[in-house]
Amino acid sequence: MTDPPPERDEALKRLDERIDAMAASNVRKARHVETGAEAGYKVVGELFGGIIGGLGLGWTLDRFAGTTPWGLIGGVVIGMTASILLIVRSAERTKETRPVEPRNGLGDPREDD
């Protein structure tokens, strides 16, 4: 059997390179979809982390500035606000990445609402 012409070899090499580049870009675009337990642990961690972080900052402010108890109260409020903001953002991101499955198997579940 004869070898293919050189133009054909070059075209095949370019095609292989393009296919490899597309496969690499698709791997980078893939997102991890959280399971229910992962999302729950993330929410709990963000909630307690924000509260404890706010308590720590408020206590430090009270200790060195002598603003007892206002630094602690302000720290808790700021920590709770930050926690709620993070949880809302996380819920929005989860809603965007989660695939929508029809309830009845016939169409989009949002059409039933």
ZITA-V945856 format. One record per residue. N is the residue number from 1. RES is the residue in one letter. SS is DSSP state (@ for helix, = for strand, . for the rest). D_CENTER is the distance of its C-alpha to the mean C-alpha in whole Angstrom. Layout:
BEGIN
n->(N/N)
res->(RES/RES)
ss->(SS/SS)
d_center->(D_CENTER/D_CENTER)
END
This chain:
BEGIN
n->(1/2/3/4/5/6/7/8/9/10/11/12/13/14/15/16/17/18/19/20/21/22/23/24/25/26/27/28/29/30/31/32/33/34/35/36/37/38/39/40/41/42/43/44/45/46/47/48/49/50/51/52/53/54/55/56/57/58/59/60/61/62/63/64/65/66/67/68/69/70/71/72/73/74/75/76/77/78/79/80/81/82/83/84/85/86/87/88/89/90/91/92/93/94/95/96/97/98/99/100/101/102/103/104/105/106/107/108/109/110/111/112/113)
res->(M/T/D/P/P/P/E/R/D/E/A/L/K/R/L/D/E/R/I/D/A/M/A/A/S/N/V/R/K/A/R/H/V/E/T/G/A/E/A/G/Y/K/V/V/G/E/L/F/G/G/I/I/G/G/L/G/L/G/W/T/L/D/R/F/A/G/T/T/P/W/G/L/I/G/G/V/V/I/G/M/T/A/S/I/L/L/I/V/R/S/A/E/R/T/K/E/T/R/P/V/E/P/R/N/G/L/G/D/P/R/E/D/D)
ss->(./././././@/@/@/@/@/@/@/@/@/@/@/@/@/@/@/@/@/@/@/@/@/@/@/@/././././././@/@/@/@/@/@/@/@/@/@/@/@/@/@/@/@/@/@/@/@/@/@/@/@/@/@/@/@/@/@/././././@/@/@/@/@/@/@/@/@/@/@/@/@/@/@/@/@/@/@/@/@/@/@/@/@/@/@/@/./././././././././././@/@/@/./.)
d_center->(55/54/51/49/50/48/46/45/43/42/40/39/37/35/34/33/31/29/28/27/25/23/22/21/19/18/16/14/13/12/8/8/8/9/12/14/15/11/10/13/14/10/12/15/14/13/16/19/17/18/21/22/21/23/26/26/26/29/31/31/32/35/36/37/38/39/38/38/36/34/32/31/30/29/26/25/25/23/21/20/19/17/15/16/14/11/11/12/9/6/9/9/6/7/10/10/9/11/15/17/20/24/25/29/28/30/27/24/24/23/27/28/27)
END
